[in-house]
Structures are given as C-alpha cells and as structure tokens.
Amino acid sequence: MLLNRVLQRSASSRLFSSSSAVVRSGRRVATASRGATARTMSLGALGTTAGKSFDSNGKRFLSSESSLHIKPDMFCRQCEQTQDHYACTTVGVCGKTAETSALQDVLIQMVKSVSLWCVAAREANVSDKALMHDANLWTLQAAFSTLTNVNFSDESIADYIAKGVEIQKKFQELGNLQPKEPDVANLDLSGMLSSLVDLEEFGYTSVSVPVRQSNMGNDDCFSLNEIGTYGLKGACAYAAHSYQLLGEFDEEIMKDIHEVWAKLASNEADMEGL
C-alpha cells in the first residue's frame, strides 16, 4: 500500500525527469574472497520461492526440505540477469562479487535505519533542515548505488555506510525522537567501519536475503517485502536524478519514500500493510 503511494505520486511529478547516463563506478570482475568466515545454512533457510532451493553452484534441489547443508557466497536476485532466473549464489552474472553483495545488503539496512529516524523526525516536527536535507540526499544516493551495475566499489559502498552512521548519530543526539523498530533504528555499525571484512561478515550473517526471510517467517509476505525493496530502489534512482537536475526535493515524495523504507525494516508478516 505504501509503495503504491510512492509510485502513484512519482508518476505525476517531476520525479521522472530525464537525466544524464548513470556513471558506473569501480566495476570489477570476480575476485578471491578476503577470508570472511564460511557461511553454512540449511536449505530451509534459503529463499524458497515456488518451493525451490539452490546449492552453492546455483543448481536446483527439488525441495527445500532437504537436510543437506550449503555455503552460499551470496544471494542476489534483484535483476533480470539473475542466475537461473532465481538468484546468483556465488558471483553475480553482472560481475558483482559476493563481498560487494554483502556490503550492499548492509547499506540497505542502514538506509532502513536512517529512514526510521526520518519518519520519527517528521512526526516530531524537527526543524533541523540541514539534517533532513542530508538524510534525504543520502537516502536517494545510497539506495541508487545498490542497483545493478551502478557501483561495484567496496570502498565507495563502505563510505556510504559510514555517512549513514553519521546521519543516524545526529538524529540520536536530538534526544527526543522515538523511531519504530528500535533494533533497526539503532543499528550500531560504528565498530565495523574500519574493516571491510567485518562489514561483509555482518552482511552475510545478519541482513542477507535468506536471513531476513527466515526472520519474517512468511514466504509470501517476504516476497512482497522484496518487491517493495526493488521497486523503491528504482524510485530512489529517479528521485536522485531529479535532484541532480533541479537541486531540490519534493518533500511529499521524500516523506513517502522514508515511510516505505521504514515499513520494509519490519520483520512483521503484514500482508495488507505491504
């Protein structure tokens, strides 16, 4: 429902202004692992759309009920290039590495955290326009950077994460805000910012697609959450282009964007709300 509001509003606004081509930053081919701890998951913990699961080579098992274990390096299914039209589990067909995929998962979790604070700030009529401007711009740029072939630079993604932590702390320092989903809103990544490996491992073990699906516990609702996530990434990309051209935000659109990200931060299996 919230995603419909964003799409309906943006279709009739300046959000979809034309813009220059996307600049691809730091693209690279598959590289060796940095030595992050091997991840072991049961098949039942993987995404199981239509009852299908995959081994570490992307091959389908007939059922997700198998007792076998696998070690997926990544789980990305946001584009039409996806391996077997399901998920890239070792390296992206686009060339994205498992390490980059994990960092992008962390960045999206940080987008959700900042968005929860933005929703709370608007509800409390926070008057810090500079902070809201920074949060608006960072939200759009950070989400845009995770789209396929836009930014495969691990260092750049880590910089976005660090900027998100900085914005989050400024909201926390206001002292009078009460964001929903406090575990996500108060996500503490400050101790990981000096280590790409630590950020990657957090992505693998805490906020990957299989982990989030398991946390929600409802495949249908999680599928809606995923559709909302990818659709909202696209809306953020258009809004980022619009800001680049016009130098200003549509506050109503930004309000809706942050409310949708805040909704997607919840593990509640809320079919109607999604």
KEDREN-72774 format. One record per residue (C-alpha): residue in three letters; x, y, z; chain; residue number from 1. Coordinates in steps of 0.02 Angstrom, whole numbers, plus 50000, padded with zeros to 5 digits. Layout:
+---------+-------+-------+-------+--------+-----+
| residuo |    xx |    yy |    zz | cadena | num |
+---------+-------+-------+-------+--------+-----+
|     Ala |     X |     Y |     Z |      A | NUM |
...
+---------+-------+-------+-------+--------+-----+
//
This chain:
+---------+-------+-------+-------+--------+-----+
| residuo |    xx |    yy |    zz | cadena | num |
+---------+-------+-------+-------+--------+-----+
|     Met | 50000 | 50000 | 50000 |      A |   1 |
|     Leu | 50138 | 50122 | 50044 |      A |   2 |
|     Leu | 50236 | 50077 | 49887 |      A |   3 |
|     Asn | 50082 | 50115 | 49782 |      A |   4 |
|     Arg | 50080 | 50290 | 49856 |      A |   5 |
|     Val | 50260 | 50321 | 49803 |      A |   6 |
|     Leu | 50233 | 50257 | 49626 |      A |   7 |
|     Gln | 50069 | 50349 | 49602 |      A |   8 |
|     Arg | 50141 | 50512 | 49664 |      A |   9 |
|     Ser | 50303 | 50498 | 49567 |      A |  10 |
|     Ala | 50215 | 50457 | 49404 |      A |  11 |
|     Ser | 50132 | 50627 | 49403 |      A |  12 |
|     Ser | 50277 | 50730 | 49471 |      A |  13 |
|     Arg | 50448 | 50794 | 49421 |      A |  14 |
|     Leu | 50523 | 50635 | 49496 |      A |  15 |
|     Phe | 50540 | 50557 | 49324 |      A |  16 |
|     Ser | 50634 | 50699 | 49242 |      A |  17 |
|     Ser | 50758 | 50649 | 49109 |      A |  18 |
|     Ser | 50941 | 50646 | 49157 |      A |  19 |
|     Ser | 51115 | 50601 | 49102 |      A |  20 |
|     Ala | 51176 | 50423 | 49094 |      A |  21 |
|     Val | 51224 | 50332 | 49254 |      A |  22 |
|     Val | 51409 | 50335 | 49292 |      A |  23 |
|     Arg | 51472 | 50163 | 49334 |      A |  24 |
|     Ser | 51598 | 50170 | 49475 |      A |  25 |
|     Gly | 51731 | 50041 | 49516 |      A |  26 |
|     Arg | 51659 | 49893 | 49420 |      A |  27 |
|     Arg | 51761 | 49735 | 49434 |      A |  28 |
|     Val | 51754 | 49551 | 49396 |      A |  29 |
|     Ala | 51751 | 49411 | 49522 |      A |  30 |
|     Thr | 51895 | 49413 | 49646 |      A |  31 |
|     Ala | 51956 | 49296 | 49780 |      A |  32 |
|     Ser | 51871 | 49302 | 49949 |      A |  33 |
|     Arg | 51951 | 49415 | 50079 |      A |  34 |
|     Gly | 51942 | 49271 | 50200 |      A |  35 |
|     Ala | 51773 | 49304 | 50277 |      A |  36 |
|     Thr | 51710 | 49160 | 50383 |      A |  37 |
|     Ala | 51623 | 49023 | 50283 |      A |  38 |
|     Arg | 51436 | 49031 | 50300 |      A |  39 |
|     Thr | 51338 | 48870 | 50324 |      A |  40 |
|     Met | 51149 | 48870 | 50306 |      A |  41 |
|     Ser | 51018 | 48735 | 50291 |      A |  42 |
|     Leu | 50921 | 48731 | 50130 |      A |  43 |
|     Gly | 50767 | 48778 | 50228 |      A |  44 |
|     Ala | 50849 | 48944 | 50273 |      A |  45 |
|     Leu | 50870 | 48994 | 50092 |      A |  46 |
|     Gly | 50743 | 49087 | 49987 |      A |  47 |
|     Thr | 50615 | 48958 | 49932 |      A |  48 |
|     Thr | 50504 | 49044 | 49806 |      A |  49 |
|     Ala | 50395 | 48911 | 49724 |      A |  50 |
|     Gly | 50472 | 48783 | 49842 |      A |  51 |
|     Lys | 50642 | 48786 | 49756 |      A |  52 |
|     Ser | 50813 | 48795 | 49835 |      A |  53 |
|     Phe | 50989 | 48801 | 49763 |      A |  54 |
|     Asp | 51157 | 48726 | 49801 |      A |  55 |
|     Ser | 51318 | 48826 | 49803 |      A |  56 |
|     Asn | 51332 | 48809 | 49614 |      A |  57 |
|     Gly | 51158 | 48878 | 49584 |      A |  58 |
|     Lys | 51082 | 48707 | 49544 |      A |  59 |
|     Arg | 50904 | 48675 | 49599 |      A |  60 |
|     Phe | 50853 | 48545 | 49725 |      A |  61 |
|     Leu | 50676 | 48481 | 49709 |      A |  62 |
|     Ser | 50628 | 48530 | 49885 |      A |  63 |
|     Ser | 50680 | 48648 | 50022 |      A |  64 |
|     Glu | 50654 | 48510 | 50150 |      A |  65 |
|     Ser | 50821 | 48426 | 50114 |      A |  66 |
|     Ser | 50935 | 48404 | 50264 |      A |  67 |
|     Leu | 51090 | 48444 | 50161 |      A |  68 |
|     His | 51190 | 48600 | 50202 |      A |  69 |
|     Ile | 51265 | 48726 | 50085 |      A |  70 |
|     Lys | 51381 | 48876 | 50094 |      A |  71 |
|     Pro | 51308 | 49013 | 49983 |      A |  72 |
|     Asp | 51433 | 49151 | 49949 |      A |  73 |
|     Met | 51294 | 49274 | 49909 |      A |  74 |
|     Phe | 51109 | 49284 | 49871 |      A |  75 |
|     Cys | 51059 | 49418 | 49746 |      A |  76 |
|     Arg | 50903 | 49416 | 49638 |      A |  77 |
|     Gln | 50865 | 49598 | 49602 |      A |  78 |
|     Cys | 50884 | 49597 | 49412 |      A |  79 |
|     Glu | 50831 | 49503 | 49256 |      A |  80 |
|     Gln | 51007 | 49435 | 49233 |      A |  81 |
|     Thr | 50993 | 49329 | 49389 |      A |  82 |
|     Gln | 51064 | 49153 | 49377 |      A |  83 |
|     Asp | 50928 | 49030 | 49326 |      A |  84 |
|     His | 50805 | 49174 | 49348 |      A |  85 |
|     Tyr | 50812 | 49143 | 49535 |      A |  86 |
|     Ala | 50971 | 49202 | 49623 |      A |  87 |
|     Cys | 51157 | 49225 | 49599 |      A |  88 |
|     Thr | 51237 | 49125 | 49740 |      A |  89 |
|     Thr | 51424 | 49125 | 49701 |      A |  90 |
|     Val | 51457 | 49279 | 49593 |      A |  91 |
|     Gly | 51336 | 49393 | 49503 |      A |  92 |
|     Val | 51305 | 49367 | 49318 |      A |  93 |
|     Cys | 51336 | 49556 | 49310 |      A |  94 |
|     Gly | 51509 | 49532 | 49385 |      A |  95 |
|     Lys | 51464 | 49582 | 49562 |      A |  96 |
|     Thr | 51565 | 49489 | 49692 |      A |  97 |
|     Ala | 51498 | 49406 | 49848 |      A |  98 |
|     Glu | 51590 | 49535 | 49952 |      A |  99 |
|     Thr | 51507 | 49680 | 49861 |      A | 100 |
|     Ser | 51337 | 49597 | 49876 |      A | 101 |
|     Ala | 51358 | 49580 | 50064 |      A | 102 |
|     Leu | 51409 | 49763 | 50082 |      A | 103 |
|     Gln | 51257 | 49817 | 49981 |      A | 104 |
|     Asp | 51145 | 49718 | 50099 |      A | 105 |
|     Val | 51223 | 49812 | 50245 |      A | 106 |
|     Leu | 51198 | 49979 | 50158 |      A | 107 |
|     Ile | 51013 | 49944 | 50127 |      A | 108 |
|     Gln | 50993 | 49900 | 50311 |      A | 109 |
|     Met | 51073 | 50068 | 50352 |      A | 110 |
|     Val | 50950 | 50153 | 50233 |      A | 111 |
|     Lys | 50809 | 50075 | 50331 |      A | 112 |
|     Ser | 50885 | 50135 | 50494 |      A | 113 |
|     Val | 50903 | 50315 | 50436 |      A | 114 |
|     Ser | 50728 | 50310 | 50361 |      A | 115 |
|     Leu | 50654 | 50259 | 50529 |      A | 116 |
|     Trp | 50736 | 50413 | 50606 |      A | 117 |
|     Cys | 50672 | 50524 | 50465 |      A | 118 |
|     Val | 50494 | 50464 | 50493 |      A | 119 |
|     Ala | 50510 | 50498 | 50680 |      A | 120 |
|     Ala | 50587 | 50669 | 50647 |      A | 121 |
|     Arg | 50443 | 50722 | 50534 |      A | 122 |
|     Glu | 50317 | 50661 | 50662 |      A | 123 |
|     Ala | 50405 | 50766 | 50795 |      A | 124 |
|     Asn | 50415 | 50918 | 50679 |      A | 125 |
|     Val | 50605 | 50926 | 50690 |      A | 126 |
|     Ser | 50662 | 51093 | 50623 |      A | 127 |
|     Asp | 50842 | 51046 | 50576 |      A | 128 |
|     Lys | 50827 | 51074 | 50389 |      A | 129 |
|     Ala | 51011 | 51040 | 50356 |      A | 130 |
|     Leu | 50999 | 50868 | 50438 |      A | 131 |
|     Met | 50840 | 50823 | 50343 |      A | 132 |
|     His | 50920 | 50881 | 50180 |      A | 133 |
|     Asp | 51073 | 50772 | 50211 |      A | 134 |
|     Ala | 50963 | 50624 | 50257 |      A | 135 |
|     Asn | 50855 | 50647 | 50101 |      A | 136 |
|     Leu | 51003 | 50657 | 49983 |      A | 137 |
|     Trp | 51098 | 50514 | 50065 |      A | 138 |
|     Thr | 50944 | 50401 | 50060 |      A | 139 |
|     Leu | 50924 | 50426 | 49873 |      A | 140 |
|     Gln | 51108 | 50409 | 49830 |      A | 141 |
|     Ala | 51138 | 50260 | 49944 |      A | 142 |
|     Ala | 50989 | 50162 | 49878 |      A | 143 |
|     Phe | 51031 | 50209 | 49698 |      A | 144 |
|     Ser | 51209 | 50146 | 49721 |      A | 145 |
|     Thr | 51148 | 49967 | 49755 |      A | 146 |
|     Leu | 51061 | 49947 | 49587 |      A | 147 |
|     Thr | 51139 | 49828 | 49461 |      A | 148 |
|     Asn | 51297 | 49894 | 49376 |      A | 149 |
|     Val | 51292 | 50063 | 49463 |      A | 150 |
|     Asn | 51429 | 50045 | 49594 |      A | 151 |
|     Phe | 51537 | 49892 | 49624 |      A | 152 |
|     Ser | 51669 | 49983 | 49727 |      A | 153 |
|     Asp | 51675 | 49908 | 49901 |      A | 154 |
|     Glu | 51763 | 50061 | 49969 |      A | 155 |
|     Ser | 51629 | 50177 | 49899 |      A | 156 |
|     Ile | 51490 | 50071 | 49973 |      A | 157 |
|     Ala | 51579 | 50073 | 50141 |      A | 158 |
|     Asp | 51589 | 50263 | 50129 |      A | 159 |
|     Tyr | 51400 | 50270 | 50105 |      A | 160 |
|     Ile | 51379 | 50160 | 50258 |      A | 161 |
|     Ala | 51491 | 50274 | 50360 |      A | 162 |
|     Lys | 51393 | 50427 | 50305 |      A | 163 |
|     Gly | 51232 | 50340 | 50355 |      A | 164 |
|     Val | 51303 | 50305 | 50528 |      A | 165 |
|     Glu | 51349 | 50489 | 50543 |      A | 166 |
|     Ile | 51172 | 50544 | 50498 |      A | 167 |
|     Gln | 51096 | 50414 | 50615 |      A | 168 |
|     Lys | 51201 | 50479 | 50760 |      A | 169 |
|     Lys | 51144 | 50658 | 50729 |      A | 170 |
|     Phe | 50963 | 50603 | 50742 |      A | 171 |
|     Gln | 51002 | 50505 | 50900 |      A | 172 |
|     Glu | 51083 | 50659 | 50977 |      A | 173 |
|     Leu | 50921 | 50757 | 50960 |      A | 174 |
|     Gly | 50863 | 50655 | 51108 |      A | 175 |
|     Asn | 50675 | 50674 | 51086 |      A | 176 |
|     Leu | 50637 | 50552 | 50945 |      A | 177 |
|     Gln | 50559 | 50381 | 50963 |      A | 178 |
|     Pro | 50576 | 50285 | 50800 |      A | 179 |
|     Lys | 50484 | 50123 | 50772 |      A | 180 |
|     Glu | 50582 | 49961 | 50750 |      A | 181 |
|     Pro | 50714 | 50017 | 50877 |      A | 182 |
|     Asp | 50829 | 49870 | 50841 |      A | 183 |
|     Val | 50847 | 49929 | 50661 |      A | 184 |
|     Ala | 50840 | 50114 | 50701 |      A | 185 |
|     Asn | 50983 | 50096 | 50825 |      A | 186 |
|     Leu | 51086 | 49979 | 50716 |      A | 187 |
|     Asp | 51265 | 50002 | 50778 |      A | 188 |
|     Leu | 51395 | 49982 | 50641 |      A | 189 |
|     Ser | 51518 | 50107 | 50713 |      A | 190 |
|     Gly | 51638 | 49971 | 50769 |      A | 191 |
|     Met | 51645 | 49893 | 50596 |      A | 192 |
|     Leu | 51681 | 50047 | 50490 |      A | 193 |
|     Ser | 51869 | 50020 | 50488 |      A | 194 |
|     Ser | 51855 | 49843 | 50421 |      A | 195 |
|     Leu | 51776 | 49791 | 50256 |      A | 196 |
|     Val | 51786 | 49610 | 50313 |      A | 197 |
|     Asp | 51683 | 49646 | 50469 |      A | 198 |
|     Leu | 51551 | 49739 | 50369 |      A | 199 |
|     Glu | 51545 | 49598 | 50242 |      A | 200 |
|     Glu | 51526 | 49467 | 50377 |      A | 201 |
|     Phe | 51383 | 49565 | 50455 |      A | 202 |
|     Gly | 51301 | 49567 | 50284 |      A | 203 |
|     Tyr | 51321 | 49380 | 50262 |      A | 204 |
|     Thr | 51263 | 49329 | 50434 |      A | 205 |
|     Ser | 51136 | 49461 | 50486 |      A | 206 |
|     Val | 51048 | 49550 | 50342 |      A | 207 |
|     Ser | 51061 | 49439 | 50188 |      A | 208 |
|     Val | 50904 | 49389 | 50094 |      A | 209 |
|     Pro | 50898 | 49212 | 50169 |      A | 210 |
|     Val | 50921 | 49278 | 50346 |      A | 211 |
|     Arg | 50787 | 49411 | 50328 |      A | 212 |
|     Gln | 50667 | 49287 | 50251 |      A | 213 |
|     Ser | 50694 | 49168 | 50396 |      A | 214 |
|     Asn | 50666 | 49310 | 50520 |      A | 215 |
|     Met | 50499 | 49356 | 50440 |      A | 216 |
|     Gly | 50441 | 49177 | 50437 |      A | 217 |
|     Asn | 50314 | 49200 | 50296 |      A | 218 |
|     Asp | 50371 | 49174 | 50116 |      A | 219 |
|     Asp | 50226 | 49268 | 50036 |      A | 220 |
|     Cys | 50247 | 49421 | 50145 |      A | 221 |
|     Phe | 50434 | 49418 | 50121 |      A | 222 |
|     Ser | 50410 | 49413 | 49933 |      A | 223 |
|     Leu | 50306 | 49571 | 49947 |      A | 224 |
|     Asn | 50443 | 49648 | 50053 |      A | 225 |
|     Glu | 50570 | 49605 | 49919 |      A | 226 |
|     Ile | 50462 | 49675 | 49778 |      A | 227 |
|     Gly | 50440 | 49834 | 49879 |      A | 228 |
|     Thr | 50628 | 49845 | 49907 |      A | 229 |
|     Tyr | 50673 | 49833 | 49723 |      A | 230 |
|     Gly | 50534 | 49949 | 49668 |      A | 231 |
|     Leu | 50586 | 50078 | 49797 |      A | 232 |
|     Lys | 50767 | 50068 | 49741 |      A | 233 |
|     Gly | 50706 | 50117 | 49568 |      A | 234 |
|     Ala | 50603 | 50261 | 49636 |      A | 235 |
|     Cys | 50755 | 50323 | 49732 |      A | 236 |
|     Ala | 50859 | 50318 | 49573 |      A | 237 |
|     Tyr | 50734 | 50427 | 49480 |      A | 238 |
|     Ala | 50723 | 50546 | 49627 |      A | 239 |
|     Ala | 50913 | 50557 | 49635 |      A | 240 |
|     His | 50917 | 50606 | 49451 |      A | 241 |
|     Ser | 50780 | 50733 | 49481 |      A | 242 |
|     Tyr | 50878 | 50813 | 49624 |      A | 243 |
|     Gln | 51035 | 50817 | 49515 |      A | 244 |
|     Leu | 50940 | 50915 | 49384 |      A | 245 |
|     Leu | 50830 | 51025 | 49492 |      A | 246 |
|     Gly | 50932 | 51045 | 49651 |      A | 247 |
|     Glu | 50781 | 51018 | 49763 |      A | 248 |
|     Phe | 50671 | 50882 | 49838 |      A | 249 |
|     Asp | 50484 | 50856 | 49833 |      A | 250 |
|     Glu | 50456 | 50840 | 50020 |      A | 251 |
|     Glu | 50297 | 50737 | 50000 |      A | 252 |
|     Ile | 50390 | 50611 | 49893 |      A | 253 |
|     Met | 50533 | 50601 | 50017 |      A | 254 |
|     Lys | 50409 | 50577 | 50158 |      A | 255 |
|     Asp | 50331 | 50430 | 50067 |      A | 256 |
|     Ile | 50500 | 50356 | 50021 |      A | 257 |
|     His | 50557 | 50357 | 50202 |      A | 258 |
|     Glu | 50392 | 50285 | 50262 |      A | 259 |
|     Val | 50407 | 50140 | 50140 |      A | 260 |
|     Trp | 50587 | 50103 | 50190 |      A | 261 |
|     Ala | 50530 | 50110 | 50372 |      A | 262 |
|     Lys | 50393 | 49984 | 50335 |      A | 263 |
|     Leu | 50516 | 49870 | 50246 |      A | 264 |
|     Ala | 50626 | 49874 | 50401 |      A | 265 |
|     Ser | 50498 | 49772 | 50497 |      A | 266 |
|     Asn | 50500 | 49583 | 50508 |      A | 267 |
|     Glu | 50312 | 49583 | 50535 |      A | 268 |
|     Ala | 50221 | 49471 | 50411 |      A | 269 |
|     Asp | 50097 | 49608 | 50369 |      A | 270 |
|     Met | 50014 | 49561 | 50205 |      A | 271 |
|     Glu | 49893 | 49707 | 50199 |      A | 272 |
|     Gly | 50020 | 49837 | 50252 |      A | 273 |
|     Leu | 50145 | 49780 | 50123 |      A | 274 |
+---------+-------+-------+-------+--------+-----+
//
